[in-house]
C-alpha cells in the first residue's frame, strides 16, 4: 500500500514538473534562436547597404546616371542576384542536416560542390548582362538610359563571382551557428565600401562604373575575410572546405535542392518587381511609382528581421532533424514563431502610429504624404504577411520541402496575387492601392498555405528522411 502511495505521489510530482521543464526547454531554444537571428539582422542589413550606398552616391552624378543605375540594378536583382541567392539557400538544408548528424566532412564537400555549380551559373548570367541594353530597348526603355544601364551592368559582372561564393560561405557558417565572424566581416566591409565608392566615383573619375567596381571589391573583400576565418579557425577544423573528389559527387544533389530553392526565392522576388513596373502604366505614374517604391523600401528594410528569424529556424530545425530529434524541431518552430509574433506586433504598431509622418521621410509634397498615409494600413498587412512567410519559408528550407514551397509561391503570387493586382488596379480603378492590395492578397494566401503544410508536417518522418539521405550517401561514397 505504501508502495502504491509512493508511486502516486511520484507521478503527481513528475506531472507538476513537466510544465516547468517545458518552459526551460523553450526558453533555452529562444536564446539559441536569438543568438543566430539578431546578428543575422546586422549581416543582412550591412550587405544590402553596399548597393544602397552605391545608388545614393551615384545619385549625385545626375538624373541620367541615377535612372540608368536604378534600371541596371533592378535588372541585376531579377536575373542574377535573386537566382544566386536562391540557389545558395540549398546549403541551409544540406549543410544544416549534415552538421546535426555529425557528418562534418560533408559540409565541406557540399560547399565545394556548390561553389563549382554557382561559378558555372555565373557565366550565362554574365552574357545576359553584357547585352542588357538590347533587352531594355526591346521592352520599350529609352535608348540613352539603356546604353548607360549597359555600362553599369558590364561593370557589375565581376560582382557575380564573389557574391555567389559569399552566399555559400554564409550558409556554410550559418549551418554551424557561427554568426559573429559574418557580422564583423560585413560591418568592416561596409565601413570600407562607402569611402571607397566615393573615391572611385568622384576622385578617380569612374562615374557610375566606379560604384559597380566598388561593389565588386567589397564583395571580394568579404569573401577574403571569411575565407581566412574558414581556413585558420579551429571552429571550422572538422568541416573545412578543401579540394576533394567528394565535392564533385555532391553537385547533382545540390542542384536537386538548389533549383527548388531558387524557384521559391525568385517567384516571390519577381512578383514585387512586376508590381513596381505595373505602377508605371497607371495615370499619374510618377506619384504611383513613388508611393509603391516607398512601400517596397519599407517592407524590404523590415524583411531582414523576419528573414533572420527564418534563417535561425532553418539552421536549428535542419540541425535537429539531422540529429534525429523531431521533438526538438517542433520546439524550435514554437520558439521562433513566438519571437516573430512579438516582433511583428511592435513593427506594425509603430508603423501604423507613424503613418501621418512616414511620407515626410521620402518627400515634402503633401499629395505624396497623404497617399502614403492612406496606404499604410495595407503596408501593415504586408509586414505581417512577410513575417509569417519568412519564418515558415525558413522552416521549409530546414526541413527540405522546398518543392512544396515552390508550388505555393507559384500559386500564391501568379495565380492569385498578380491577377488580383491587375483587376483591382486597372479594372476596379483602385490604382496603386489596388496593385498593392493584390500583392497583399497573394502574400496572405502564401501564409495560409505554408501554415497548413507546417501544421500537417510529420516531424518524425522528416527526421528519418534527413538521416537516411545523409548516411546512405555516406555509405555510397565510401563504396
N, C-alpha and C positions, 0 to 999 in steps of 0.2 A: 504493500500500500504506500509506504514511504517512497519507494522507487517510482511508482506512478505519479505521486505528487511532485517529486523532483523533476521528472520528465515534463510535466505540465508547466511548472514554473520556468524551466529552461526554455520551453517552446515559446512562452509568452515573452521572455526576455529577448530571445532571438528575433521575434516578430517586432518587438519595440525598437530593436537596434537597427532593423533593416532600413527604415527611412533615413536614419542618421548616416548610415554607411552610403546610401544612395546620394544623399546631399554632398557628402565628402567627395565621392567619385565625380559627381557632376561639377563641383567647384574646382577640382583638380583639372578636369578637362577644359573648363572655361579658361583657366590660367594658361594651359598649353596652347589653346587656340589663340588667345590674345598674344602670346609670345611670338606666334607666327604672323597673325593678321596685322597687328599695329605697326611693326617695322615694314611690312609689305606695303602698307599705305604710303610710307615715305619713299620706298623704292619705286613704286609705280608713278607717283606724282613727279619725282625727280627726273625720271626718264622721259615722261611726257613733256616736261617743261623744256627739254632740249629743243624740240621742234617748235614749241610755243614761243620760246625766247628768240629763236631764229626768225620766226614770222614777224615778231614785234620789231626786231632790228631792221629787217627788210622793209617794213612799212615806212621807215624814214627816208627811203630812197625815192619814193614817188608812187602814184596810183597805179601805173602800168606794172611796175615791179611787184607791188603787193597783190594785184589781181592775178598776174601770171603765176606767182609763187603759191597763192591760195589754191588755184586750179591744179597746179602740178602736185601739190601736197595732197589734195583730195584724191586725185588720180592714183598717187603712190599708195595712199592708205587702202584704197579699194583693191588695187591689182597686185600689191606687193606685201606691205606690212601686215595687213589683216590675214593674208594667206599664210605667211611665215609664222605669225603669232599663233594661229590655229593649229598648224602642223606641229609646232613645238609642244603644244599642250598634251600631245600623246605621251610625253615622258612623265606627266603627272600620274598617269595610270601605271605605266611600265616600271619606272624607277621607284615610285612610291610603294607599289606592291612587292617589288623585289627587295626593297630595303626592309619592309615589315617582315618578310620571310627570311631575312638574314642571308640572302643570296647577294652579298655585297659586290662580288665581281661582276654581276650582271648589270649593275648601274653604269659602270664604265663601258661595258660592251654596248648597252643600249644607247648611251650618249655618243659614243664614237660612230655607231651606225647612223644615228640621227644627223650628226654633223656631215657625213658624206652625203646623205639624202638631201638635206636642205641646201648645201652648196650647189648640188646639181640643179635644184629647183630655181636657184637664183639666176641661172643663165638665160632661160626663156623669158623671165621677168625683165632682165636687162635689155633684151632685144625689143620687148614691148615698150619699155620706157624710151628707148632710142628713137622710136617712130611715133611718139605721143602726139606731136603736132598734127600729123595726118589724121589721127583718130579724132582729135578735138575739132579740127576743121570739118570732118565728116559729120559730126553731130551738131554743127551749127555755131561753133565758137568763133570769135573774132580771130582772123589770121595773125594779126600782130601779137595779140595775147598768146595765141597758140605757139608762135615762134619763140617767144620769151619763156613760155612754160617748158618747151623742149630743152632749152639751155639749162634750166634749173633741174629738170628730170635727168639729163645726162650726167650732171654733177652729183645727183643723188644715187646713181648706180653703185658707186663704191660703198654706200652705206648698207647695201643689201647683205653683203657677206658678213661683216662684223655684227650686224643686227641679228641675223639668223643664229650665229654662234652664241651671242649674248642671251638670246631667249632660251637656248638649250642649257647654258650654264645656270641660268636662273632656275629652271625646272629641276636640274640635277641637284643643286643646293637645297631647293625648296623641299624635295622629297626626303632630305635628311634633317630638315628643320634648321638648316644653317642660314639664317636670315641676315644676321648682322654684318657679315662680310659684304653682302649685296648692298646693304644700307649705306655703309661707309663709302663703298666704291661709287655708288650712284650720286651721293651728295658731293663727293670730291670732284667727280667729272662735271657735274652741273656748275660748280664754282669755277672750274677751269673754262668751261664752254662759253659762258657769257662774254668775258673779255676777249677770248679767242675769236668768237664770231664777230664781235665789233671790230677787232683789228683786221680781220680778213675782208670784211665788207667795205670798210671805210679807209683804213690806213693803207692796206695793201692794194686797194682798188679792184678787188674781185667782183664787187657788186653783189647781186643776189646769189651768184655762183659761190661766193665766199661763205654764205650761210649754209649751203649744202655741203661744202667741203668741211666746215666746222662740225656739222653733224656726223660726218664720216669719221673725222678724227676723234670725236668724243666717244662714239660707239667703240672704236678700236681701242682707245684708252681703257674703257670699261672692261673690254674683253681681256686686255693685257693684265689689268689689276686682278681680275677674278682668276685668270689663268695662273698667275703667280701663287695665289692662295690655293688653288686646286693642286698645284704641283708640290708646294712646300709644306702645306698644313698637315699636321698629324690627324686632324679630324677627317681628312679625305684619304687617309692612307689605305684603307681597305677597299675603297670604292673608286680609286683614281682612274681617270680616263687615259688609257695608253693605246698605242697601236696594237691591234690584235685581230686575228682572223675571225674571232667570235663577233667582232663588231660588224663584219660583212654579213654574217649569218642572221643578224637581228634586223636587217633592213626591211625584209618582207613583213615581219611582224610589226615593225614601227609604222610602215605605210598603212597597214590594216587599221590601226587606231588613228594615225595622223590624218588620213583622208576624211574620216568621220568627224574628228575634232575640228578640222578646218571648215567643214561644211557647217557645223554648229556655229562657229565664230563668224564666218563670212556672211551667212544668211542674215544674221542679226545686224551686223555692222553695215552691210549694204543697204538694208531697209531704211536706216536713218539717212544715208546719203541720198537715196531715192526721194525721200520726203523733202529734203533740202532743195533738190533740183526742181521738184514739182512746184515749190513755192515761187519760183521764178516765172511760172506760167500764169499766176494769179493777177487780177487787177491790182494796181499799186504794188508791183513786185519788190520795190526797194524796201517798203515798210514790212511786207510779209516775210521777205527773206531775212531781214534784220531781226525780227521777233523770233522766228524759228531758229535762227543762228544763236540767239541768246538762250533759248530753251535747250538747244543741243550743247552749248557750252556749260550751262549749269548742271545739266544731267550728266555730262561727261566728267565734270570735276567731282561730282558726288560719287559716280560709279566706282571710282578707285577704292572707296571704303568697303562696299559690299563685295566687290571683286576680291579684295584681300581676305575677307571672311570666307568667301568661296574657295580661295587658294588654301586657307587653313583647313577647311572641310575636306578638300581634295587630298591634301597631304596626310591628315590624320586618318581619314577613312581608308585610303589606299594602304597606309602602314598597318592598320588593324586588320584589314581583310587579308593582306599578305601574311600576317602573323597568325591568321586563323581565329580572330576574336570578333565574331559578328556582334556580340552584345556591346562591346566597346565601340564599334562603329555606330551603333544606334545612339550611344551616349554622346558621341561627337556631334551627330546630327542635331540632337536636342540642345547641346551647349551652343553651337554656332547659330542655331535658329533663335535662341534666346538673346544672344548678342546682337543679331541682326534686328530683332524686334525693338530692342532698346534704342539702337542707333537710328532706325527709320522714324521712330516716334519723335526723337529730338530733331532730326533733319526736316521732317515735314512740318512740324510745329514752327520751327524757326523760319522756314521758307514762307509759310502762309502768313505769319505775322509781319514779315518784312516785304510783303507784296507791293505795298504802296511806294516803297523807295527802291525796289530792286532795279527798275528800269534806269534810274539815275546812274547806276554803275556802268552803263553802256552808252548813255547819251543824255542830252538835256532837252530833247524835243518832247513836248507834252503829249503829243499823239503816241509816240513810242512808249513813254512811261505808262500811259493809260492802257495801252494794248497789253503790255507785259503784266500789269496788274490783273487784267481780265483773264489772261491765260494761265496765271499762276496755279489756280486750282487743278487744272489739267496737268501741270508740271508736277504737282504734289502726287498725283496718281502715278505719274511716270517714275518718280523717286521710289514710291512704294513697290511698284512692279519690278524695277531694276534690282532692288534689294532682294526680293524673293527669288527672282530668276538667277541672279548672280550666285547666290548661295546654293540653290538647287542644281545649277549647272556645274558648280564645283563638286557636288555630291556625285553627279553623273560621271565626271572625269575620273574621280577617285574610284568609283565602282566599276568603270569600264563599259557603261552602256551609252556610249556616245552615239551609237546608231539610232537609239530611240530619241535622244536629244536632237539629232539632225532632222528626223521626221517631224518632231514637234515644232522646231523653229521654222521649217518649211511651211507647214500648215498654218501656224500662228501668224506669220508675217506676210506670206504671199498668197494664201487662200482666204485670210480674214483681214489682217491689218491693212495692207496696201489697197485692196479693193474697197474697203470701208473708207479709207482716206480719200480715195478718188470720188466716191459717192458723196461723202459729207462735204468735201472741199469744193467740188465743181458742180455737182448735181443739186445738192441741198443749199449750196452757196454759203456755207459757213467759212469759206476761205481758209486762212491759216489755222484757225481753231478746228476746222473740220479735218484738215490734214493731220494735225497733231492728235486729234481725238481718235482717228483711225489707228495711229501708232499705239496709243494707249490701249485701245481695244485688243490689238494684236498681242501686246505685252501681257495683258491680263489673261487672255486665253492661254498664252505660253505658261504663265504662272500656275494656272489651274491644272493644266495637263502634267506639268512637271511635278506638282504636288501629289496628284493622283498616282503617278508612276512611283514616286518616292515612298508613299504610304503603302503601296502594294508590293514593294521590293522584299524578296526573301533573302535576308542578310546571311543566313546560314548557307544558302546556295551560292551567293556571291563569294563568300569566303572560300568555299570549296573550289569553285571555278578558278579563283585567283591562285590558290596554292597549286592546283593541278597544272595550270598553264606554266607557272614558274618552274616547278620541279620536273614536269615532263620535258620541258625544253632543256633543262639542265642535264637530264639523263641522255637525251638525244645528242646533245653536243659532245658529251663525254664519249659516246659510242662512235 
